[in-house]
Amino acid sequence: MTGEVRVQGSKNGALPLMTATVLIQGKTVLHNCPRITDIEAMADLLRTIGCKVAFDKNTITIDATHICDTHCPQKQVQAMRSSIMLLGPLLGRCKSVQMNRPGGCVIGERPTDIHEYALRRMNVEFVAEEDTITAYTEKLTGADICLPFPSVGATENVIMAAVTAEGTTRLSNAAIEPEIRLLCEFLRRAGAKIKGIGTPVLEITGVDVLREVTMSIMPDRIVAGTYLLAAAATGGQILLRDAPTEQMQSLISVLRRMGAGVFADKDMICMDAEGAKGPCEFLRTEVYPGFPTDLQSMLVAVLTTAEGESIVEETIFEGRFRIVSQLQKMGARIEETGNRVRISGVKKLRGGLLQAQELRGGAALVIAALAAEGESTVTGLPYIQRGYEDIVRDIRRLGGDIAYITGEQNVPV
Ligand code: UD1
């Protein structure tokens, strides 16, 4: 593949900012928002509780002056797990929230115990119900909280609950993903008092009101990584513009170890993947700044044709090897044991009919299909559209041979 592409705005950066707007009695403007279905779903959910949401290309304006409902409807909540990120903001703004439990999904159980534990420490009561989360508070109060695991979503919920709580919250073992820093910077611009941004220990002192704010969403590190891995699987030279280079160091070092030439500037990455055939002796997914779980399936797809043996261990989500059976169908030599896969590289994969079952696994199948001999059809496009504005457009710009089948939810590669 040869070509260049501009990286879209970050899904996981935009979603918590959208929920945080609930704390602001006025208008929030977010630029560089990706036009993906998860963002549309969050916009729908915000509308159901009373926000006015308008899109103009990649700019979203959210007016949360009137919040009329703290009950998040089942349809929207089940469409998107990140609805859980409304817990903190709705408790902060309205003191109560009710939503269906988002429940598990293909990649894992995804419990909410850490969110609930942390919010309880802030004077929130949860009603014990199996399918519904009902929570209320007389007054959110600051607390010392140490998370048992640095959950990204729980860190975001605590921050959003704490910015207008009474007193000071000291949160330790907080997640330090770049999306958390973006959320803190957004809230600070709105008038929140947050110390320790970018570290695992945050100190947040509640303020009475937050003011209107405008912010630009950073580029999506997972989308940028997807395209680098697509190029690694197929060889060639690509250029990514507006890439969040600094946030991508773990992937860049893996690609270099595999033999790719990666030239990274502040917001541009150029990769020559001609020689990128080396295996990864051992790699495990980790919290930031380690190798992201969201890129694991795509890396596994690339390693199926590396020269040698690789072992990949998944430590964040228990169900993230769903693509293994499909890669085996394509001729990959890959064995799954517990939370590890062992891959012995083969010369070529064979194209075929592939079924996306979740967002990142779907993107990984597109990568496998691009690298395979012959034509493949990837079904389940709606999963991929949750996170990619237009994966077909971008991969074509990078020189990949890919097109939509008109009128069908498939991507033939
Ligand atoms: C976010 C990202 C997702 C990414 C993940 C890890 C968004 C919208 N999604 O998801 O793309 O893959 O971070 O980087 O930003 N856990 C519990 N109890 C809890 C919460 C989490 O056991 O209360 C577990 C989860 O089941 C999982 C692990 O902790 O095994 C990590 O989850 P978490 O960091 O919370 O991920 P999300 O915020 O859901």
Boltz pocket constraint, residues with backbone or C-beta under 6 A from the ligand:
constraints:
  - pocket:
      binder: B
      contacts: [[A, 11], [A, 12], [A, 15], [A, 82], [A, 108], [A, 109], [A, 110], [A, 111], [A, 112], [A, 113], [A, 114], [A, 115], [A, 116], [A, 149], [A, 150], [A, 151], [A, 152], [A, 153], [A, 154], [A, 179], [A, 293], [A, 294], [A, 315], [A, 316], [A, 317], [A, 318]]
      max_distance: 6.0
